[in-house]
Amino acid sequence: MKSHINPGDKLPAFSLLNQKGEWISPANYVGSKAMVIYFYPMDNTPGCTTEACAFRDHFQQFIDQDIMVFGISADSVEKHRDFAFRYQLSFDLLSDPDNKVRKLFGVSKSMFGLLPGRVTYVFNKAGECVHVFSSQLYVKQHVVEALAALK
């Protein structure tokens, strides 16, 4: 799958609501924080729960390296709030109900066009994409790839 955002590209500006109903604009952190932005199909499904919990379980490593983590799906703020509470997720889940940001990044459907794609983008402190990882099935690998890209 070809992504619209590739290594060397700059983080596009966008704002979405998080699970607390707050507007979050990752571009505001360019210059001060590295970022991992991962797109996933849906809250409370087996693969997405495993992926989110993997980010949760390694969250201290991201904090220690001054890296922010954002998960994005089309789920509502309310679904994100329940998902984050149920699994004690410490990072922002951003609601993209119209898939505008998913399209901005170029994350297409996978699994024969049936599921929204699962793609992780890693941006350095300068807001430059340094790594893209796409895999619907290897959900825990997204965390491994993100941490390795920013070492």
Secondary structure, DSSP 4 states (H G I P E B T S, - for coil): ---SS-TTPBPPP--EE-TTS-EE-GGGGTTT-EEEEEE-S-TTSHHHHHHHHHHHHTHHHHHHTTEEEEEEES--HHHHHHHHHHTT--SEEEE-TT-HHHHHHT--EETTTTEE--EEEEE-TTSBEEEEEE-SS-TTHHHHHHHHHT-
